[in-house]
């Protein structure tokens, strides 16, 4: 793979910070031991919130009144697209029952989880789209109890756009909680009586670490790190659009990597020259984040061929991958590792983030090598079953007994032997492993 850097990152994306992990572990322990009272204590201490935790109906009514019709229309548009895509994902998986041998019937059932916890960040952005991505997808999957949580602020409640998005997406209950205390409350079933089977949704490093530490006790969507975006482009790409796409994603945070791999040195150098001006035009908070992200984590790589570009993309396994190059079908057919793929100049990450349909809760830090993003199937358990006649046991039991003895598991073998002795008392079976001396 022939690749050289026109701009290389000054820092590498760090693993979990030990201080963050220790802090989160202590909060989780305190809340598990102290119950709802300790959860309220952390809400007051961290978010300065001492109001109602379970969101009452009037909050939703007030949010709907406060929002302009145009905003509600936009949220409704996004909800429809995300719901329809999630429905197709759900329906692409099927239950079945099939005979594998005479008298041996096996099958698969699809059973939604009972309770899902959906975390929606607050902070400086109103993540209305994230509310739809998690809550709507869980409801489409058939989850019985969908409990959402989002931080409330001292002088205001949860952002009205988030509340409205939760409402139209079908949240059964909403908690005015943020951060680690929200993840803990969802996990332990505080305030609702419904401990989560799975907790999903984006968040800061503390939220991500809380989910990581609780994984096993609950399911989670992904091990989340900072948002990352990559553009793969050839000489047909527009450098202004590439620069805008990279800068637009860099505003997520100062540790959000943005990467460009290209076969065109002219394009790569043009993007490097353009990006500072694009970032400079952003509002102050977004500008500060994007400047740091580009300075510390931005990369521009020059590859000899599109095959080399593809190898770079698969090696990085980026959360978001945009292709602005010839022959988009070739890229679709050959790429293997990414969270979500955006083919052609006409689409961009922001479209997928907000309203195009596919989910925006995606794997980061190379997890695209083994995992996809949140989808309706994530909330559904694939459970298998089997049943058989005595005639089928005649075939299966001797094999199971011999394999069990091969593995040194005599107790397993006994369960086959006893059935053969009961069902076929006058028949001799070969149940020992012969001619084998490991």
N, C-alpha and C positions, 0 to 999 in steps of 0.2 A: 504494500500500500504506500504510494508516493504522495506524501502530504507535507507541507511546510507552513509555518505560522507567519501570517502578516501582522497579527496581533495575538499575543498569548496572555492568558489570565495571570494576574499577579498573585492570586490566592486560589486555593482549591476549596471546593465545597466541603465544609467541615462536617464531621460526624456529630453525633449527639454530644452536646456540651455537658461535661461532668457536673458542673454546678447546676445547670437546668435539671438534669436527671435527679440529683439529690433533692432539690427543692420540690419537684413534682412528687417524688416518692414520699416525702414528708407530708405534703398536703393530702395526698390520697390516704395515707395511714391515719391522719388526724380525722378526716371526714368519715372514713369507714368506722372508726371507733366512736366518733362523736355524733354521728347521725345528722339529721336535718338541722339541728341547732348549730352544729359546726359548719355546715354548708352555708347557712345564713351568715355566720360570722365571717367566712371568707368572702362572701359577696359584698359585705359591708367594708371589709378591710381592703380588698383589691379593687372593686368597682365602685365603691362608695354607694352601694345600693342597699337600702333597708326596707324597700317597699314590698309589694306582693310578689311572690315567687311564681305561683301558678297564674298565668295570664287570664284575667276575667273576660267575659264576652264583650264588655263595653270598650276594651282596648281595641278590639278588631273593628267594632263599629266606628270608633273615633278615627282609626287609621283610614278606613274606607272614605269617610267624609273629608278628611284632610287631603287626600291624594287627588290631584287633577285627573279628569277623565282620560286625558292622553297618556298619563303614566299608567293608569289601570289597564288601558288598552294594550300598552306595550308589554306589561307583565302578563296579560292574558294571552297575547301572541306567543310569547316565550313559553308559557305553560303548555299551550296546545302543541307546539312543536316537540317539546321535551317529553310530554305525555305520549304522543303518538309514536315517537321513536322507542321509548321504553316499552310500550305495548307490543311493538313488533319484536323487540328483543325477548320479551316474556314468551310470546307465542312461537318463537323459533325453537323452543325446547318443548319436548313432548313426553308424556307418560307412555309406557308401553308394557305389554305382557307378551312373552313369547316362550314356546317350548324349546329347550335346548337338547332334549332327548325324550324318548317315550316316557311319559310320566313325570318329567322334570320341567316344571314351569317356573320361569323367573320373570321379574318385572322391575319397573322403575316408577316411583311416585315422586311428584314435585309438590313439596309442602312448604308454604311460606313460613318464615319465622313469626313468632308470636308478637314480639316487641322490638322495634327499631328506635334507637336514639339518633336524632339528626342534629348535628351542631352547625350553627350558622354564625360566622364571626360578626362582630360589630366593628369596633375600631374606627378608623378614619373613612372607611368605605361602607356603603349600604349594600350588602351582598344579597340583594333580592334574588338574583339568578341562582345563587348557591342554595337558597331555601327551596326553590323549585327542583333543582337537580337531585337533592336528597329526599325531601318529603314526598314529592310527586312520584318519584321512581319507586320508593318503598310502598306507597299506596297502590300503584299499578301492579306491583308484584303480589299484592294480596296480604300484606302485613296487617295484623289485627290492630295493634296499638302502635301508632307512630307518634313518638314524643319528640318535639323539637325544643331546642334551647338556643337562646341568643342573649347577649348581655344587654341589660338596661342601664341607663346612665342616671346620675343624680337629678339632673334638671329635665330629663325627658325619659320616655319609656323606650322600648325597643323601636327602632326606626320604623315608621309607618309602612314603607315599601316592603320591608322584610315581613312585617305582620300580615300585610295583604297577601304577599306571595305564599306564606305559610297557610293562610286561610283557604285560598283557592286551590292549593295543592292537597288539602285534606288532612292537615295535622290534627290529631285527636286531642292533644294537650300541648301547651307551650309553656316552657319555664323561662322566667326572666333571670337567666344565669349565664355567665360567661366563663371562659378559661377552664382551668383544671377543675374548679368546683362544679362546673356544668357537666364535664365528662364523668366526674365521680357520681353526681346525682343521677345521671342517666343510667350509669352502670348499676348502682345500688338500688335504684327504684325510689329514690327520695321524692316526696311530694306527690307521687302518682300511684305508688304501689305496684308498679310494673318495671321490674329490673330488665334492662335491655339485653337482648340476645346478641345484638350487633350495634356498634356505634360508628357512624359515618359522618363525613363532612370535613372541610378544610379548617385550618386554624394556625396559630403561631407556633413557635417551637415548644412552648409549654403544653399546648393542646396536643400536638403531635406526640410528645413524649408521654403524656398521660395515656393516650391510646396505646402506645407501644408497650408501656408497663402493664396495662390491663389486658393486653392480648392473650388469649387463652381462657381467661375468665369470660371474656366477650369476644365476638368476632369484630373485626374492623375492616374498613374498605382498603386502605393502603397505608404503608409506612411512609408518611409524608415528609418531604423536605421542602426547601424553597422552590418556588415556581421556576421552571426552566423552559427555554424555547430555543429551537434551532431552525435555521433556514438553510436549505440546500438549493443553490442557484447556479445557473450557467450564464452565458453571455447574452441570453435573451431577457434576463431579469432587469427590472427598473431599479436602479440604485436608490432612488428616493423612496420607493415603496418598501424595499428591503430595510433601509435605515429606519423608516417609520415603524415597521413591524417589530424590529429589535428593540428600539427605544420604548415603544408602547408596552412591551412585556417587561422591560427593565423597571418600570415604575412600580411593580409589585413590591419590591423591597430592595434594600442595599445588598442583599446576598443572593439575588435572583440571577442565575447565569443566563446569558444570551450568546448564542453561537452562530456563526456563519461559516459554511463550507462551500467553496465555489471552484469552478474550473477556470474562472476569469480573474486574472490579476487586476485588470482594469476595474471590474466591478468591486472586488474586495477593497482596493485602495479608495475608490469613490465612496463606499459605505463608511470606511474609517474616517474620511474627511467630513462626511455629512452628519454623522451621528451627534457630535457635540452641539451643532446648531439645532437639531431636532429636539434634543434634550433640553436645551436652554429655553425653548419656547413653552415648556411644560409649566404648570403651576408649581409653586415653591416646594411643597411637600413631595410631589411626584418627581420634580426635578432633582431634589436631593437624593432620593432613592435611586433614580435612574443613573445619575452621575456616578454614584458609588458602585452600582452593579456593573456598569460598563467598564469603569476603571479597573475594578478588582477581579471581575469574573468574565468580562467580555472576551470573546476569541473570534478571530477571522483566520480561516485555514484555506490554503490553496492546494487543490488536488489536481493531478494530471488528467484523470478520466472520471466519467460519471460512476464507474464501478468503484473507484477509490472514494468518491463522495458517499456512495451507498455504504461502504465499509465503515466510514467515519460515523455515519448516522446510526448504524446498527451497534457500533461500539459504545457510543454515548447513550443510546436508548433514551432519547429526550422525552420529557413529558409532552411537549407540543413539537410537532415537526411539520414545517411548511416546505413545499416543493414549488419552486418557481424556475421551471426548466422545461425543456422539450420532452415530448413523449411521456406524458403523465401516467399512461397505462403501464409503461415499463416500471416506473417507480412503485406504483401500487402493487405490481406483481412481485417485485424483488425485495422490497423493504420488509424487515421482520420485527424490529424492536422499536417501539414508540408507544406513547400513551394514546395520542390521537393524531391523525394525519390530515393535513390541509393541502389539497392538491390544486395548484394553479394560483395565479396572481389574484383572481377574483374572490378568493376566500382568504380568511385570516383568522388567527387565534381568537381575536375578540368576538368574531361571529359565533364561534363554537362556545366560547365562555358564556355568552349571554342568551342566545336564543335560537341557534340553528337546529338543535335537536339532540345530537349526541352529548353524553354527559361530560362535564368539565372537571369532575373529581378524578384525578388521573395519577398514575405511578410516577415517582421521581427517583433521583439518585440511582439510575440504572435498573430500577425494578421493572421497567418495560421489557426486560429480557425474559421475565417469567410471569408477568401479570398484566392484565388490562385494567381499564378504569372501572369506576362504579357503573353498574348496570342492573336491570331488573332481576337478572338471574342471581346477583349477589345476595339478594334477600330470600332466595328460595333454596331449600335443602333438597338435594338429589338423593333420595333414599331408595334402597334396593330391597327386594324380598324374593323368597323362593318357597316353593312347596313341591312335594313329590309323593308319588305313590310308592307302595312297597316294592313294586317291580322296578321303579327307578332306583330305590335304595339298593337293590340287588346289584346294580351297576356301579353306583357311586361309592357305597360304603367300603368295599374292599380297597379301592384306590385311595380313598381318604385315610384308611387305616395304615396302608403301607407307606404313604408319604409321611404320615405322622411319625411312624417308627423310624423312617429314614432321618427325620429331623430330631429324633430322641424324645418325642412327646408321647409317652405311653398313655397318659390320661386321655389325650385326644383320640388315640387309636382305640381305646376301650369303648368310647361312645359309638364307634362304628361297629365294633365286634358284637356288642350287646344287642344291637338291632338285628344284625344278621342271624344271631343265635335265636332270637325270638321269632323272626318272620320266616326263617328258612331252617328249621331245627334239624332237618335230615340232610342238609347239604354241607359239604366241606368247601371252605374258601381258602385261597392262598392269602394269608394275612401277614406273613413275615417277609422281610426284605432279605433275599438270598443272593449269594454270589456277589457280595459287596463288602469290602473291607477298607474303610476310609483310612 
